[in-house]
Amino acid sequence: MLALTIYVLAWPVVVAGVAIFIGRAFIIEARAAKRNGHPLI
């Protein structure tokens, strides 16, 4: 039961970490595109 509780509570941490990683990369790419005058897409 403890393992299941830890597993369920760990998912929000994993999801938040991935979201922060992707969001940070997106911001870096958007700034680089704006700086170089290229469209983001």
PLY file of the C-alpha trace (Angstrom):
ply
format ascii 1.0
element vertex 41
property float x
property float y
property float z
element edge 40
property int vertex1
property int vertex2
end_header
0.00 0.00 0.00
2.85 2.40 0.76
4.42 1.74 -2.64
1.14 2.58 -4.39
0.83 5.81 -2.40
4.38 6.85 -3.29
3.74 5.93 -6.95
0.56 8.05 -7.09
2.19 11.01 -5.34
5.29 10.87 -7.54
3.37 11.37 -10.81
2.57 15.06 -10.26
6.26 15.69 -9.57
7.29 13.88 -12.76
4.66 15.70 -14.84
5.64 19.08 -13.40
9.30 18.39 -14.13
8.58 17.48 -17.75
6.30 20.52 -18.18
8.98 22.85 -16.80
11.61 21.26 -19.06
9.45 21.64 -22.18
8.30 25.15 -21.23
11.86 26.31 -20.63
12.99 24.92 -23.99
10.05 26.61 -25.72
10.89 29.98 -24.18
14.55 29.65 -25.17
13.60 28.74 -28.76
11.04 31.59 -28.96
13.61 34.14 -27.79
16.21 32.83 -30.24
13.72 32.98 -33.13
12.69 36.52 -32.22
16.31 37.61 -31.89
17.21 36.15 -35.30
14.04 37.40 -37.01
12.73 33.92 -37.83
9.16 32.73 -37.28
8.72 30.33 -34.39
6.89 27.77 -36.52
0 1
1 2
2 3
3 4
4 5
5 6
6 7
7 8
8 9
9 10
10 11
11 12
12 13
13 14
14 15
15 16
16 17
17 18
18 19
19 20
20 21
21 22
22 23
23 24
24 25
25 26
26 27
27 28
28 29
29 30
30 31
31 32
32 33
33 34
34 35
35 36
36 37
37 38
38 39
39 40
